[in-house]
Amino acid sequence: MSLRNRLARWSGLLSTGVRRTLSRATDTNQQRIQFTVLGVAATIALLVVVTGIGVGLATSTTVYDDDVDYWIIPDTDGDRSLLVATDQPQFGSVHDTNDRIRDHDDVTFSSPILAEVLRAEHGDHTEFVLVVGVINSDGLDQVAGVSTAGLTNDDPYYDGGTAGGERTGEVVLSQSAANVLESQPGDRITISNAEFTVEQTAAGETAGADIPIALVQLSELQELTGADGYDQADQFVVGATTPGVQSELEGVYPESNVLTRGEMTATSVVDSDISLALSLAAFVVALVIGTLFVLTTAGLEIVADRTQLATMSAIGITTRSQLVLTGVQTILLTGIGGLVGSIGGLGLIWLTNAVAMETLTTEPIAVAHPLFVAYGVGVALLMGVLSMPYLLVLTRRVTGGVPS
């Protein structure tokens, strides 16, 4: 047989397989075909959601920046996340402690950090934002990826243990916070029933730049949250010129941990590995479950169609041609299921983020990307390919038909 005839034969078989599958899906065998597609779609949708969450975890933000050398955090009995968190042990008398840290010759800057999720309002717009209180100083360029340039140095509202100084009412908004509140420099906004003036809006420079963040003076945030009674904060950030500072920082508080930039990098790598493991586990589970589902449903369909397959053999359609028709149907159904599931998975990611932001957090916890559609379709097609050997053997045994 010439190459031209072979191509024409294969083209005819593929075309027949597609038309046969579409006919069965819309007329002669709707229920089983649709069940197969929906099963694959559900598996792929869950895969896309879990992958989106894994990517979201890998790109989560912290209050730390590249120009910070040390972080002082409270020591706890259990695991403590390095992400911004509330309801954790806090340090007390942080203003006095910060003055002692700054007195060290090799310290270029330091600041206590207090982070709380509070309601912010501007006009008709209301949004929960991550409010971060800092003591600004020369050298502390940004916190949580947001520039501190709009804040007055040295927290003037704090006056020797009492809020007896002049309240600044200054706030610097991340671009995300400015967008959701529709505010710009000079606007007055309300945070937890206290008025602030937007001094500056700054585009975030970290992986979590989409988080709505507001930087304010530490003592002014303490007053809003009740942390002013014991002058409390969650942690300290410190910049230094020599590594010898670490031993001094370890003695600042008796129950604290001092983390270096390298340790923070290692922690980030671990977090990324966890996210990678989550996505890989989702891939393996989806692939196994999806393949078994296709094997089961398609296998039952082949057995149910044994009379039709026997008829095809009787009229002279070879076993090889029947195998091609089975393969085309399997790949086509898994591909359609993958496409439907991928699009559905993106919708579930949107729903997951909406629910999470209403109940748990102020930022999306999962990432959606158009490439997830290609990823989902690719995994679905792989399910079909892995199912092919068994389905082809089953088809051959059921037909017992005309040799090729």
C-alpha positions as semicolon CSV with decimal commas, in nm:
position;residue;x (nm);y (nm);z (nm)
1;M;0,000;0,000;0,000
2;S;0,139;0,335;-0,103
3;L;0,205;0,613;0,146
4;R;-0,077;0,817;-0,005
5;N;-0,322;0,532;0,042
6;R;-0,204;0,478;0,400
7;L;-0,255;0,844;0,483
8;A;-0,599;0,841;0,323
9;R;-0,691;0,527;0,521
10;W;-0,574;0,671;0,852
11;S;-0,743;1,002;0,781
12;G;-1,067;0,821;0,711
13;L;-1,040;0,615;1,029
14;L;-0,970;0,921;1,243
15;S;-1,257;1,112;1,085
16;T;-1,489;0,816;1,136
17;G;-1,379;0,784;1,497
18;V;-1,454;1,149;1,568
19;R;-1,796;1,134;1,399
20;R;-1,877;0,808;1,578
21;T;-1,787;0,958;1,916
22;L;-1,990;1,273;1,857
23;S;-2,288;1,068;1,740
24;R;-2,274;0,850;2,049
25;A;-2,238;1,155;2,275
26;T;-2,541;1,334;2,130
27;D;-2,771;1,049;2,029
28;T;-2,709;0,679;2,075
29;N;-2,512;0,663;2,401
30;Q;-2,538;0,998;2,574
31;Q;-2,539;0,883;2,936
32;R;-2,221;0,674;2,937
33;I;-2,029;0,924;2,724
34;Q;-2,131;1,221;2,937
35;F;-2,052;1,028;3,255
36;T;-1,699;0,962;3,128
37;V;-1,645;1,328;3,037
38;L;-1,781;1,452;3,371
39;G;-1,566;1,206;3,566
40;V;-1,250;1,327;3,393
41;A;-1,362;1,690;3,430
42;A;-1,418;1,655;3,806
43;T;-1,074;1,502;3,853
44;I;-0,902;1,773;3,650
45;A;-1,097;2,050;3,824
46;L;-0,972;1,934;4,163
47;L;-0,619;1,906;4,024
48;V;-0,631;2,265;3,900
49;V;-0,765;2,394;4,233
50;V;-0,500;2,216;4,440
51;T;-0,228;2,329;4,199
52;G;-0,353;2,688;4,226
53;I;-0,341;2,668;4,605
54;G;0,010;2,523;4,591
55;V;0,129;2,805;4,368
56;G;-0,045;3,052;4,597
57;L;0,139;2,916;4,899
58;A;0,469;2,938;4,714
59;T;0,414;3,306;4,640
60;S;0,282;3,412;4,981
61;T;0,435;3,725;5,128
62;T;0,593;3,809;5,463
63;V;0,673;4,136;5,636
64;Y;1,039;4,085;5,553
65;D;1,251;4,243;5,282
66;D;1,586;4,189;5,117
67;D;1,753;4,476;5,303
68;V;1,673;4,325;5,645
69;D;1,952;4,119;5,803
70;Y;1,789;3,985;6,121
71;W;1,443;3,909;6,252
72;I;1,368;3,868;6,620
73;I;1,056;3,661;6,684
74;P;0,908;3,519;7,007
75;D;1,002;3,163;7,094
76;T;0,706;2,924;7,107
77;D;0,659;2,560;7,204
78;G;0,499;2,473;6,871
79;D;0,572;2,558;6,513
80;R;0,547;2,927;6,434
81;S;0,482;3,042;6,083
82;L;0,708;3,315;5,951
83;L;0,413;3,455;5,761
84;V;0,225;3,749;5,904
85;A;-0,006;3,606;6,170
86;T;-0,220;3,725;6,457
87;D;-0,285;3,572;6,800
88;Q;0,082;3,483;6,844
89;P;0,303;3,560;7,147
90;Q;0,424;3,920;7,143
91;F;0,712;4,124;7,283
92;G;0,652;4,397;7,540
93;S;0,818;4,735;7,602
94;V;0,921;4,740;7,239
95;H;0,994;5,113;7,211
96;D;1,255;5,102;7,489
97;T;1,399;4,781;7,349
98;N;1,420;4,934;7,004
99;D;1,619;5,227;7,145
100;R;1,867;4,984;7,301
101;I;1,908;4,796;6,975
102;R;1,967;5,118;6,782
103;D;2,238;5,222;7,028
104;H;2,457;4,939;6,899
105;D;2,727;5,083;6,674
106;D;2,685;4,820;6,403
107;V;2,306;4,847;6,375
108;T;2,194;5,059;6,081
109;F;1,822;5,045;6,160
110;S;1,569;4,850;6,364
111;S;1,196;4,856;6,417
112;P;0,932;4,659;6,605
113;I;0,658;4,527;6,377
114;L;0,293;4,494;6,474
115;A;0,053;4,352;6,214
116;E;-0,325;4,338;6,243
117;V;-0,608;4,284;5,996
118;L;-0,847;4,580;6,032
119;R;-1,136;4,731;5,842
120;A;-1,048;5,035;5,629
121;E;-1,303;5,271;5,475
122;H;-1,289;5,545;5,215
123;G;-1,615;5,690;5,094
124;D;-1,842;5,403;4,998
125;H;-1,554;5,156;4,981
126;T;-1,482;4,920;5,270
127;E;-1,209;4,656;5,276
128;F;-1,012;4,454;5,529
129;V;-0,643;4,538;5,498
130;L;-0,325;4,423;5,667
131;V;-0,224;4,719;5,884
132;V;0,146;4,714;5,977
133;G;0,280;4,941;6,251
134;V;0,648;5,041;6,236
135;I;0,894;5,287;6,385
136;N;1,040;5,449;6,079
137;S;1,405;5,553;6,065
138;D;1,681;5,621;5,816
139;G;1,778;5,296;5,650
140;L;1,440;5,127;5,687
141;D;1,335;5,167;5,326
142;Q;1,040;4,930;5,310
143;V;0,835;4,684;5,510
144;A;0,627;4,409;5,351
145;G;0,738;4,541;5,014
146;V;0,584;4,885;5,080
147;S;0,802;5,198;5,105
148;T;0,814;5,374;5,443
149;A;0,904;5,709;5,284
150;G;0,571;5,868;5,376
151;L;0,603;5,806;5,751
152;T;0,767;6,047;5,996
153;N;1,072;5,901;6,170
154;D;1,079;5,782;6,533
155;D;0,705;5,740;6,593
156;P;0,632;6,087;6,738
157;Y;0,298;5,986;6,894
158;Y;0,480;5,769;7,149
159;D;0,609;5,976;7,439
160;G;0,796;5,782;7,704
161;G;0,538;5,515;7,767
162;T;0,227;5,719;7,692
163;A;0,065;5,833;7,371
164;G;0,132;6,190;7,473
165;G;0,302;6,307;7,158
166;E;0,148;6,450;6,847
167;R;-0,058;6,202;6,649
168;T;0,047;6,203;6,284
169;G;-0,243;6,012;6,130
170;E;-0,006;5,910;5,849
171;V;-0,065;5,602;5,638
172;V;0,115;5,461;5,334
173;L;-0,096;5,229;5,121
174;S;0,022;4,955;4,893
175;Q;-0,106;4,991;4,539
176;S;-0,346;4,703;4,600
177;A;-0,495;4,876;4,906
178;A;-0,520;5,206;4,719
179;N;-0,702;5,031;4,435
180;V;-0,961;4,855;4,649
181;L;-1,027;5,171;4,853
182;E;-1,006;5,395;4,545
183;S;-0,787;5,640;4,735
184;Q;-0,486;5,851;4,643
185;P;-0,233;6,069;4,829
186;G;-0,409;6,339;5,027
187;D;-0,730;6,143;5,081
188;R;-0,856;6,078;5,431
189;I;-0,945;5,719;5,515
190;T;-1,077;5,551;5,827
191;I;-0,907;5,250;5,984
192;S;-1,094;5,093;6,274
193;N;-1,285;5,420;6,336
194;A;-0,967;5,633;6,340
195;E;-0,890;5,884;6,065
196;F;-0,567;5,871;5,865
197;T;-0,431;6,073;5,575
198;V;-0,283;5,887;5,279
199;E;0,072;6,019;5,246
200;Q;0,179;5,793;4,963
201;T;0,076;5,489;4,761
202;A;0,350;5,244;4,679
203;A;0,359;4,951;4,441
204;G;0,453;4,633;4,626
205;E;0,783;4,476;4,532
206;T;0,732;4,129;4,676
207;A;0,560;3,814;4,554
208;G;0,257;3,911;4,763
209;A;0,216;4,254;4,609
210;D;-0,159;4,190;4,565
211;I;-0,216;4,201;4,941
212;P;-0,381;4,527;5,054
213;I;-0,132;4,669;5,307
214;A;-0,134;4,990;5,510
215;L;0,178;5,113;5,694
216;V;0,120;5,336;5,998
217;Q;0,308;5,457;6,304
218;L;0,349;5,176;6,558
219;S;0,202;5,359;6,859
220;E;-0,102;5,468;6,659
221;L;-0,174;5,107;6,563
222;Q;-0,112;4,995;6,921
223;E;-0,378;5,238;7,039
224;L;-0,630;5,096;6,790
225;T;-0,564;4,733;6,885
226;G;-0,512;4,763;7,261
227;A;-0,143;4,677;7,237
228;D;-0,043;5,011;7,390
229;G;-0,099;4,892;7,747
230;Y;0,220;4,686;7,746
231;D;0,379;4,845;7,438
232;Q;0,355;4,523;7,238
233;A;0,469;4,412;6,892
234;D;0,496;4,084;6,702
235;Q;0,864;4,095;6,604
236;F;1,165;4,313;6,526
237;V;1,348;4,374;6,200
238;V;1,714;4,476;6,221
239;G;1,972;4,588;5,968
240;A;2,339;4,557;6,058
241;T;2,686;4,597;5,911
242;T;2,858;4,304;6,087
243;P;2,751;3,948;6,182
244;G;2,866;4,006;6,539
245;V;2,537;4,181;6,610
246;Q;2,353;3,848;6,623
247;S;2,491;3,749;6,963
248;E;2,382;4,085;7,103
249;L;2,033;4,047;6,958
250;E;1,995;3,702;7,111
251;G;2,009;3,860;7,456
252;V;1,748;4,128;7,393
253;Y;1,460;3,904;7,506
254;P;1,503;3,584;7,711
255;E;1,252;3,381;7,507
256;S;1,316;3,478;7,147
257;N;1,473;3,351;6,829
258;V;1,704;3,554;6,606
259;L;1,686;3,452;6,241
260;T;1,940;3,553;5,982
261;R;1,877;3,622;5,615
262;G;2,016;3,277;5,529
263;E;1,779;3,105;5,770
264;M;1,489;3,298;5,621
265;T;1,598;3,190;5,273
266;A;1,613;2,828;5,389
267;T;1,264;2,861;5,535
268;S;1,142;3,003;5,206
269;V;1,292;2,706;5,023
270;V;1,115;2,467;5,260
271;D;0,786;2,648;5,203
272;S;0,842;2,621;4,827
273;D;0,918;2,248;4,862
274;I;0,594;2,200;5,052
275;S;0,403;2,375;4,775
276;L;0,582;2,166;4,513
277;A;0,503;1,848;4,705
278;L;0,138;1,950;4,729
279;S;0,114;2,011;4,354
280;L;0,304;1,689;4,273
281;A;0,081;1,485;4,503
282;A;-0,226;1,636;4,338
283;F;-0,085;1,543;3,995
284;V;-0,016;1,182;4,092
285;V;-0,351;1,132;4,267
286;A;-0,545;1,292;3,982
287;L;-0,357;1,087;3,723
288;V;-0,416;0,758;3,904
289;I;-0,781;0,822;3,988
290;G;-0,856;0,965;3,644
291;T;-0,690;0,675;3,463
292;L;-0,875;0,417;3,673
293;F;-1,201;0,601;3,607
294;V;-1,142;0,603;3,231
295;L;-1,046;0,235;3,239
296;T;-1,364;0,147;3,424
297;T;-1,614;0,352;3,225
298;A;-1,458;0,294;2,884
299;G;-1,410;-0,075;2,959
300;L;-1,775;-0,116;3,055
301;E;-1,874;0,065;2,737
302;I;-1,665;-0,166;2,519
303;V;-1,820;-0,472;2,683
304;A;-2,169;-0,324;2,637
305;D;-2,091;-0,263;2,267
306;R;-1,964;-0,613;2,197
307;T;-2,258;-0,682;1,965
308;Q;-2,177;-0,374;1,757
309;L;-1,810;-0,467;1,750
310;A;-1,896;-0,819;1,639
311;T;-2,112;-0,675;1,362
312;M;-1,821;-0,457;1,248
313;S;-1,603;-0,767;1,232
314;A;-1,869;-0,953;1,037
315;I;-1,881;-0,688;0,766
316;G;-1,505;-0,696;0,726
317;I;-1,378;-0,409;0,943
318;T;-1,042;-0,527;1,071
319;T;-0,945;-0,548;1,437
320;R;-0,680;-0,281;1,383
321;S;-0,942;-0,041;1,248
322;Q;-1,166;-0,109;1,547
323;L;-0,873;-0,041;1,779
324;V;-0,819;0,293;1,609
325;L;-1,185;0,385;1,658
326;T;-1,162;0,293;2,028
327;G;-0,843;0,494;2,070
328;V;-0,988;0,801;1,899
329;Q;-1,294;0,791;2,123
330;T;-1,084;0,755;2,440
331;I;-0,848;1,041;2,356
332;L;-1,131;1,267;2,239
333;L;-1,340;1,212;2,553
334;T;-1,049;1,264;2,792
335;G;-0,943;1,577;2,603
336;I;-1,293;1,725;2,625
337;G;-1,313;1,628;2,992
338;G;-0,977;1,794;3,056
339;L;-1,087;2,117;2,887
340;V;-1,415;2,131;3,079
341;G;-1,241;2,043;3,405
342;S;-0,967;2,303;3,358
343;I;-1,215;2,582;3,297
344;G;-1,424;2,461;3,589
345;G;-1,111;2,449;3,805
346;L;-1,038;2,816;3,731
347;G;-1,393;2,894;3,838
348;L;-1,343;2,696;4,160
349;I;-1,022;2,889;4,228
350;W;-1,217;3,213;4,200
351;L;-1,482;3,074;4,437
352;T;-1,217;2,949;4,681
353;N;-1,051;3,290;4,693
354;A;-1,385;3,466;4,736
355;V;-1,485;3,246;5,031
356;A;-1,138;3,266;5,188
357;M;-1,127;3,644;5,165
358;E;-1,472;3,671;5,321
359;T;-1,400;3,435;5,611
360;L;-1,030;3,368;5,667
361;T;-0,785;3,606;5,504
362;T;-0,741;3,938;5,326
363;E;-0,560;3,798;5,022
364;P;-0,627;3,530;4,761
365;I;-0,494;3,192;4,872
366;A;-0,487;3,037;4,525
367;V;-0,341;3,156;4,196
368;A;-0,526;3,125;3,865
369;H;-0,340;3,129;3,534
370;P;-0,447;3,050;3,176
371;L;-0,166;2,795;3,154
372;F;-0,364;2,581;3,398
373;V;-0,602;2,507;3,109
374;A;-0,321;2,361;2,900
375;Y;-0,192;2,176;3,207
376;G;-0,532;2,022;3,279
377;V;-0,589;1,917;2,918
378;G;-0,240;1,768;2,904
379;V;-0,296;1,560;3,218
380;A;-0,634;1,444;3,087
381;L;-0,479;1,334;2,756
382;L;-0,212;1,150;2,953
383;M;-0,492;0,964;3,133
384;G;-0,626;0,860;2,795
385;V;-0,285;0,746;2,672
386;L;-0,224;0,539;2,987
387;S;-0,567;0,380;2,947
388;M;-0,509;0,283;2,586
389;P;-0,317;-0,047;2,624
390;Y;-0,583;-0,209;2,842
391;L;-0,871;-0,076;2,632
392;L;-0,709;-0,195;2,309
393;V;-0,650;-0,543;2,453
394;L;-1,011;-0,553;2,576
395;T;-1,139;-0,442;2,235
396;R;-0,936;-0,710;2,059
397;R;-1,063;-0,981;2,293
398;V;-1,425;-0,869;2,259
399;T;-1,417;-0,847;1,880
400;G;-1,228;-1,164;1,800
401;G;-1,263;-1,013;1,458
402;V;-1,105;-0,997;1,121
403;P;-0,724;-0,986;1,136
404;S;-0,558;-0,675;1,001
